[in-house]
Every structure is written in structure tokens, then in C-alpha cells.
Amino acid sequence: MKKNAKFINSLKIEGYVYGTGSGFDQLSVRVTGENSKHPGTTYIAGNLEIATDEDCLNIITVHYSYVTPTYASGKVNKTYDVLKTIIDNAETKTVMTGGKDNAFKVKCSGISLGINDFIASDGSKVATLRNENGFCELVNVFTEDEDEKHKFTTDMLITKVTRIEADPEKNIDADYANVSGCVFGFGPKIIPATFVVKNEAGIKYFEDLEASPANPIFTKVWGRINCSITKIVKTEESAFGEAAVQTYDKKVREYVITGTAKVIYDFGDEEVLTAEDVKEMSQARQTVLAEVQKRFDEKANAIATAPTTPSKKAAPKNSAILDGDFNF
């Protein structure tokens, strides 16, 4: 791999500002703490939710981690000004607050695929793809081609292709294939990823590559980000009478491959990418995951060892709750 190699990893998203996130991920102006590299720096971070279709059903989130008013060179950061304008008008100028006709229209480019690593409350490790950073501008009109409003293009090292067969009982209407492996972020760093192929010719193409860890395929792919809500119905039979029916919405986000380069890259070429390169990036990722685990453990330990304030009135003991006669 060439020194300072740059891999393709680019997303373009256009649409109406649907919302500005919630909780810790709400898009907001923040200030770095005293332990940061540059204490007291004003910046914007959080999620910008964008509806790319006129029905406002395809909602794509772009995560901004650190957008400052100016670049290191002193040049004004226009993306900061745009995000600040959205924040200041979030109560009236988003689809959720003021309706589609009143919502800001934005064009986001230079976004890249990243990874959000965290530890769930049950202690399990979670890694999800995330659309990160990039430029953002307010626009009056959108690109005419709807398919260009939620597009991704990236280099991918493919190590596994799995066909999933149609199964109406599992709400799978047609065959598709999961294309798994990794893409590459700035650094470069390795980002585990699984994309989807729904076109039958595409499924066959990727299956015929016979990709595996022993035979990785390095190529360029492109496609669209599709987000949808699937209604799931679960029925629990009863010993008598009516069954219990539970209905809930399941949010699904798919990176659907619609095309790929005709000629694959020469994996193993030192000027392109080698197994040793991937091994080094994998080791670096393990270091990152170890740090994520460390922070989780430290937080859990702090909670577990925090002093508790005794209640003013002790709760009654219930060790003998089943002793004696009760009229319930």
C-alpha cells in the first residue's frame, strides 16, 4: 500500500431537514472540556436527519463529531454556519416541527462511512455503520435524479457473500445477498461493513467471485442508502381464548449495491493493498475496541462503587412475605 494511501469512501445526501437528533446525539453547540487537546473550543456535534424523498420516508442520519467555526488555517467553516442556522431554527424549520414545506433543504457531500463502536447495557459489543461529517449547504432546489440524493461509492475488501432466500414468514419478499468485508476510513483505518445486493444478476456476480478470507476480493462498489420501516406482527397463542397480538415497527437501514467496477483491484500488490496492510489496520482496530471496553468498564465501576444515600424511611423487610394467612 502506498504511503498516505487514500481509498474511495464517499457519500452524497440531499433532502429536507427531517430532525436534529435527540439526547446525547442531538445536534448542538458544545465546548471542549479542560482535558481536551484544545480546551474551551466551541464546536457543533450530533445528528442531522435528512429526508431524501418527497414522502419523507427515507430518513438518513449524518453524524457530525467536531465542526468548529473556523479551520486550523483560520478560514471560515461554512458547514458550521449552516449547522448553526439549522440549530437556531430547529423548532420551526424541520419536517418534524414545521412540516416539509417549511423545512430547510440541504445538500451534504464529502461524507464518509464510519463505524460507531460501543458496549450495550448487557455488556455485548456493538459496531454499526455510520454516515460521518462532510460538508453541508442550504439549497433552494434538489438534484433532479432522485437516485442521486442518497448515494454511496466506496472501495471494499470482500470476504464473504451470503444469499438469503425469500421467506414471507420472515417478511423477506425476494432473494438477496449480504456482501460482507470491510471498507476503509481516514488513517487509513479498517471499517467492518455488510452491504446488500437485490438484483439477481448482481447476486450471481458476487457469488461467482467466491470471496473468502483466504480469497479476498478488492473492488469498488456503489449504490444507495435505503431506510424503511417494516411493521412486525408477533402472535402469542393462549391456553384459552384470544391470542395476544403485538405489532411494532422495525427500522431497517440498507446500503444497497447497484453497481461495481468491471475490473477488480490487484489485491496483494504493494502499490494497492496487501494482507499485511489489512493485518496492521486490524490490529489498530483492536486497540480502539480495547479503549471502548476500558471506558465502559470504568463507567460501570464508577456506578457500582458510588456511595449511596440512605432513604429517609427504610423499606419494610419482606423475607417472610409468604408466612401467615393472606386474603389476596
N, C-alpha and C positions, 0 to 999 in steps of 0.2 A: 504494500500500500504506500502510495506517495506520501511524503511528509506534508502535513496540513491538508490531507485529502478532504474533499467536500463531496458528500453523497447527496443525491437528489432527495428532498423531503420537503414538499411544498403543498399548501392548501390555499384555496381561494373560496371565500364565502361572501355572498351578498344577500341582503334581505332586510326585513323590518326588525327593529329592536323589539324583541318579544318581552324581555325582562332583564334584570340585573342581578340575578342570583339571590341567595338568602344565607343567613347565618354567617359563618366564617368566610364563605366564598362569595358574599355579596360584594359587588363592585363598589369600591370606596377609596377615599383618600386616606392614606396612612402615613406614619412617620417611623423611621427606623429607630430601634432601641439603642441603648448605650453600648451594648455588646456587639453591634453590627460593625462592618468594615467602615461605614460612613455614618456615624450616629447623627440623628436629627435630620435625616434626608426625607423630604416629602416625596411620596410616590403613590401610584394607584395600583391596586391589585384586586383580583376577584374575577367573577364570571360575567361574560356578556352573552346573553341568549338571543339568537337570531333566527327568525322565521324566514326560510328561503322560498316558500311557496305562498300563493295568494290566499289559500285556505288556512294558512298559519298552523299547519300540522307537522311540517318537517322542521323541528326546533333543534338547532345545532348550537352547542356551547363552545365559546372560545375563552380559554383561561389566560388571564394576564397575571404575571407573577411580580413584575417590578418595572413600572413605567414611570420614569421621572420627567419633570418639566423640561429638562434640557439634557442633551447628550454630554458625554465626557468632554467633547470639543467645545462645549458652550452653545452649540446650535440648538435652537428651539425644537422640541419634540412635538410635532403636530398631533401625534397619536394621543399624547397626554391631554392636549387641549380638547380633542374630540371626546375622549372618555370623560373628562371633567364636565363637559357640556351635557353629556348623557346623564351623568350622576345628578347634576343640578336640576335636571328636568324629568327625573325618573318617575315622579308622581303623576305626570300627565302625558309624557311623550313615549310611552311603550305600548305595545299591544295589550298587555295585561292591565294597564292603568287607564289608557285613553282610547283604546281601540286601534285597529290597523290604520285607519285614515289619519290619525294624529301621530302615529309612531314615527320616530326617526328612521330614515333609510340609510344603511351603511354598506360600505364595501371594505372587506378585510382581505389583505393579501400578505404574503410573506409569512403566513402561519406555518407552523411545522407540527408534525406528530411528536408527542412526547409521552411520558409514562408517569402515572400517579401511583406511587408505591405507598401503602400504608398497612397498618395492622388493625384488623377488625376487632370489635369488642370481645369476640370469643377467642382472640389470640391467633387467628388464621391470617396468613399473609395474602394481601390483595394487590394486584397490579392491573390497572386499567389504562387503555389508551386515552390520551387527552390532546385536544387541539390547543396549541400554546402560542401566545404572544403574536408578533407580527404587527403590521400597520393597520390603521383603521381611519376611514374618512367618511364624512357625511356626503351623500349624493342625492340628486333630485330624481334620477331615473336609473333603472337597473339594466344589466346586460339583457339583450332580447332573448338569448338562448337560455331557457330555464335550466338545462342540464349543466350550464357553466357556473351556476350560482352556488354549487356545493360540491366542488371537485377537489380531488387529491391526486398527486403524482409523486411517486417515491421509488427509490431503489429498494429491492427486497431480496434477502437471502432466504430461500425457501427450503425447509427441511421436512415438510410433511403436507400431504394433500389427502383429505378425508371426504369421501362422498357421503352425504346424508340423504337417505331416501325419504320420499314423501310419506307422511303419516298423518291423516286427517285427525286422528285422536289426539295428536300432539300439536295440532294446528300448523302442520307442515304441509303446505299445499302442493309443492313440487320438489323434485330433487335439487340439491345444491351441493357445493363443495366448500369446505373450510381449507383455506390455504394458509398454513402456519409457518412461522420462522421469525425473522426479525428485520427491522428497518434501522436506520442509523441517524442519530441526532448529532448536535454540535459537540465537538470534542476531538474525534468522534466518539459517540457512545452507543452502546447496543440497546435496542428497544424491542422487547418481545411483542409480536403482533400476529393477529389472525384476521385475515380478510375473507370475504365471501365471493363465490362465483356462482351465478344463477343461470347463465347462458349455457345450454347443453354443449355447444362447440367449445366453449371456454372450459367447462368442466373436463371434457375429454382431453383438451390440450394440456392442462395442468396434471391430469392423471398420467398422461403419456410421458411426462418429464421424469417420472419415477424418482422424485426428490426424496431424500432421506438424510439423516445426519452424516451418513457415510458418502452420500452423493448430493451435496447441497447445490441448489441452482440459484445463481445470482443474476437478477434481471431487473428491468424497470417495469412497473405496473402503474396503471392509473384507473380512476373510477370515481364514484360518487358516494357521499355520505348520506345515508338514508336513516331517518329516525321516525319511528312509528309507535303507536300504542295498540297493543293486542289485548282484547278482552278475554280473560280466562275464567272459565266456569268450573268449579270443583263441587262434586256432589258426594255427600257422605250418607250412606244408607242408614236407616234407622231400624232398631229392633221391632218397631211397630210404627204405624202412621207415616207421616210425610218425611221424606229425606231432607237433610239440611243442605241447602244450596248456597254456595258462596261465590260471588262474582267480584273480580278485581281486575284492574288494568295493569298490564305489564309493559314497561317502556323498553323498546328494542332499538339499539343503535347499530347499524351495519356499515362497514366500509366495503362497498360492492365493487369488485374489479370489473371493468368493462373493456379493458384492452391491455396489451402487453407488448413489449418490444419484439420485433421479429427475430432478432439475434440476441442471444443471452450473453452476458459478460463472461470474460475468461477468469473464472474463479480459480485462484491458485497463482495467478500472475502477480508478481511483487508490485507491479505498477497499478494493479487493480485492487485485489483483496485476497488475502491468504488465510488459511486455517489458523496460523499463528496470530494474525491480526485479530481474528474473532476471539481467540482464546484470551488475549490480553484484555480486550474490551469486556469479556465475560467476567474476568477476574475483577476488573474495576467495578462492574455492576454488583458483584458480591460484596464489595466494600461498602457500596451505597446501601445495600439491603441490610448489612450489619449495623450501619448507623441508624437506619429506620427502626430496627429492632431495639437498639440501645435506647433511643428516645422513648419508645413505647414502654420499655421495662422501667426506665427512670420515672416516668409519669405514673405508672401503676404502683411503683414502690412508694412514691410520694403520697399517693392517695391512701395506700394501705397503712402507712406509718404516721399519717397526720393525726394530731391529738383531737379527740372527740369531746364535744361539750355535753356534759350530762344533762339530761332533761330535768326540768323542774319537778316533774312528778314521775316517779318510776312506774313503768308498766307492770301490771299485775303478773305474777308468775302463773304459767299455765301447765306446769309439769303434771298436775293431777286433774287435768280438764275432763278426763273420762271417768273419774271416780264419782260415785254417788248417783243420785237419780236426776234425770234431766227431762223436761217436758217439751223438747223441741221436736 
